[in-house]
Amino acid sequence: MVRPAGKQSCGRVVLVSCLALLAAGLIADFLWASSHPFSSAGMSLPSSFTTVIGKLPPNSDEKDSKKKKDNARERKLSATFQDLAAPQLQWEKMAAAPVPRLDGAAIQIRNFLYVFAGYGNINLVHSHVDIYNFVDNTWGGRFDMPREMAHSHLGMVTDGRYIYIVTGQYGPQCRGPTAKTFVLDTDTNTWSDFTPLPVPRYAPATQLWRGRLHVMGGSKENRHTPGLEHWSIAVKDGKALEKEWRSEVPIPRGGPHRACVVVDDRLFVIGGQEGDFMAKPGSPIFKCSRRMEVVFSDVYMLDEEMKWKVMPSMPKPDSHIEFAWKVVNNSIVIVGGTTEKHPETKKMVLVGEIFQFNLNTMKWYVIGKLPYRVKTTLVGYWDGQIYFTSGQRDKGPDDPAPRKVVAEMWRTKLILSP
Ligand SMILES: *[C@@H]1O[C@H](CO)[C@@H](O)[C@H](O)[C@H]1NC(C)=O
């Protein structure tokens, strides 16, 4: 008599934990969908979600759970609590890019913004370059990238003519990275191969400094684990002057999606995150699944001593800004990004401000509001105006979670703090 009862309650425990696990799994999926790049996925819950919730065993103490719920509601933070006060700016909408892009890359050379790669949607990646001309505000000059080049999470930098394109993710969803590295000569629009990185990375910080191409941080091969390694190789006119990459002083904190900027012979690494979406184990399409990331506001600087120094932090944590910056008048200007997830909903929260790091005073300022919150913007500067295009925008003024991948191009007069 004891036995069947024992068995039954054991069975119930198993059932409950199975349902709990299932629910947890679906909630994780839902979080991915809601923080997910692509509108259709983010719009509605899978019907199974509601079904399973309905099937969950009713709580024996309903009063108690009701009390808990009410408390939770009282504690509920505004979805937009991370927005900062900032001046409103006059934004002008320019010609949209030929394709929408998330996690693309961009390099400005004179009056041209070269825009590379990126996801069009989670199952489609671009493998070409589009060019915006700031003089007549038109797009054109499309040409293909090499077939072997990564399609997102690239490291990229220019010396003013040659663009170095280092490692990155190869293919859509959450596929693996490639270590393959290339050079584009923008005078002739011709590509050449370059020494592959010792191991592949996702979205490593990349810069040219003191005659060397530096690559550091990013995510390791599983897309999630932060890498601390830092390599460099001597370069000139698009060619490596050495046979191998050399190991350099590791960065204090690893991870992808940071701004890496050289000004006045100092190298800055700004913001970024630890952790990222990973491929679902066993998924034949490497389906992206959410892993909790930690976004940070840290700023590190490397000077001739080759020791990392801690600089004043950003006004708030900011990631997905690797091509979202420009240097203007000894200030680093950063447009949009992602900040820490919402503590209640755990949804990804986009950034709707422009930041300025004034290198004369070593102070940060919030210098303006964007037309919407947006991450992985591609930024240019021309004739007193700051431009941004592409990326993934928010759901609306009251919902900072990511939704639509955009092609729009916007500009406004840049007003810096002295
Ligand atoms: C940068 O400095 C120049 C020279 O002082 C000034 O004319 C220009 O307005 C400044 N640009 C911005 C965006 O502040």
The ligand as an SDF file (V2000), in Angstrom:
LIG
                    3D

 14 14  0  0  0  0  0  0  0  0999 V2000
   35.7300   70.9260  -34.3530 C   0  0  0  0  0  0  0  0  0  0  0  0
   36.6620   71.9670  -34.2330 O   0  0  0  0  0  0  0  0  0  0  0  0
   36.5980   72.9480  -35.2480 C   0  0  0  0  0  0  0  0  0  0  0  0
   37.7530   73.9180  -35.0230 C   0  0  0  0  0  0  0  0  0  0  0  0
   37.7600   74.4020  -33.7110 O   0  0  0  0  0  0  0  0  0  0  0  0
   35.2340   73.6340  -35.2020 C   0  0  0  0  0  0  0  0  0  0  0  0
   35.1470   74.5960  -36.2340 O   0  0  0  0  0  0  0  0  0  0  0  0
   34.1670   72.5850  -35.3880 C   0  0  0  0  0  0  0  0  0  0  0  0
   32.8670   73.1730  -35.2400 O   0  0  0  0  0  0  0  0  0  0  0  0
   34.3050   71.4780  -34.3580 C   0  0  0  0  0  0  0  0  0  0  0  0
   33.3430   70.4250  -34.6750 N   0  0  0  0  0  0  0  0  0  0  0  0
   32.4380   69.9880  -33.7900 C   0  0  0  0  0  0  0  0  0  0  0  0
   31.5170   68.9260  -34.2680 C   0  0  0  0  0  0  0  0  0  0  0  0
   32.3440   70.3930  -32.6670 O   0  0  0  0  0  0  0  0  0  0  0  0
  1  2  1  0
  1 10  1  0
  2  3  1  0
  3  4  1  0
  3  6  1  0
  4  5  1  0
  6  7  1  0
  6  8  1  0
  8  9  1  0
  8 10  1  0
 10 11  1  0
 11 12  1  0
 12 13  1  0
 12 14  2  0
M  END
$$$$
